[in-house]
Amino acid sequence: MLVIASESINKVISNLKFSVVFAREIILLSILFEVLIILLFEISSPRFLGITFTIIIFDFIILFFIGRKRKKEIEEIKSVIRSIRKNILHSEEEIKLSKSLIDLEGNIKAMFRRTQKDLAAMQKLAQARSDFLGYVSHELRTPIFTIQGYLETLLNGAIDNPNVNRKFLEKTLTHSNNLNSLLNDLIDISMIESGLMSLSFRFFNLNNFLQNIVNEIKSLTQLKNIELLLSDFDKEIEIYGDKEKLTQVLNNLLSNAIKYTEKGKIEILVLEKNKTVTISVKDTGIGIPENEIDRIFERFYRTERDRSSTIPGTGLGLSIVKHILEAHNSAIEVKSILNVGSEFSFKLKRD
């Protein structure tokens, strides 16, 4: 009996604790009500004490019910938040609060959606980081092991064999250059994705810009007996952007075109409009399978043909191109037909 009484008292006290925040307002209203009664009616001392006692009891009853309701609502909120924190809830539809908390329910659902979105982004980032480390370790290991193998062979006696020593040294140099290219691409992609890539935007002459690139890369096309063409356009046009980074974009696109074109030609096309200029690199190479076009800008992604061929590459060049152009508020567009050729285009602001 005492235990039941004790539990009841604790329950009452607990409910009253949740209503303490409203106690001052309720007591103030009760005092004002009592003063109003005294002013309107002549009340004897015994009746005054009785009214005061009644009001006090009434205040406790009000506070008890307010506290009980508030306690129930707070427990509801705690339960939902606890479920969200422990990942018990899988859908916002599972979040249910009483009608009096309908506005809060909407806010909690919005918070749940943001939390789920953040968790998905974090999981995606963690997976991307894991994949990145896996790709990097694989891409670095291959040239390092190859270089190591050639050097060990030379040290074990092949260096004295004139039939192979120069050949092995040339192969070692080739793989060293490939390793250097990979490290430079890794530094670039790391700077870009970490937001540390600094850009220097200004207007510069498009004709001079493209002529310099053509002069630098023409020797590579001549080695493969590929024709390199630059279309006619207004020689006075100036474009707006980071000249150094855009040079990197064109060099990457042209290098790819040269790698994947065995015969025919590579064209640099310029299409003028009122406020923009579209620059395209078009080749007559092997083309890209339609089902792989959407993936060629992913880090380290190489098409099925690349993986089954000896064509060198880090799989980072087009990813770097994409990020640089996005920093210029532009986008790279691709048109490609298998065994016919590919065309990569992007737009830039002009004067």
Helices and strands as residue ranges (DSSP letters): H 2-18, H 20-40, H 45-85, G 92-94, G 99-101, H 102-155, G 158-160, H 165-193, E 202-205, H 206-223, E 227-230, E 238-241, H 243-259, E 265-272, E 276-283, G 290-295, H 304-307, H 317-327, E 333-337, E 341-349
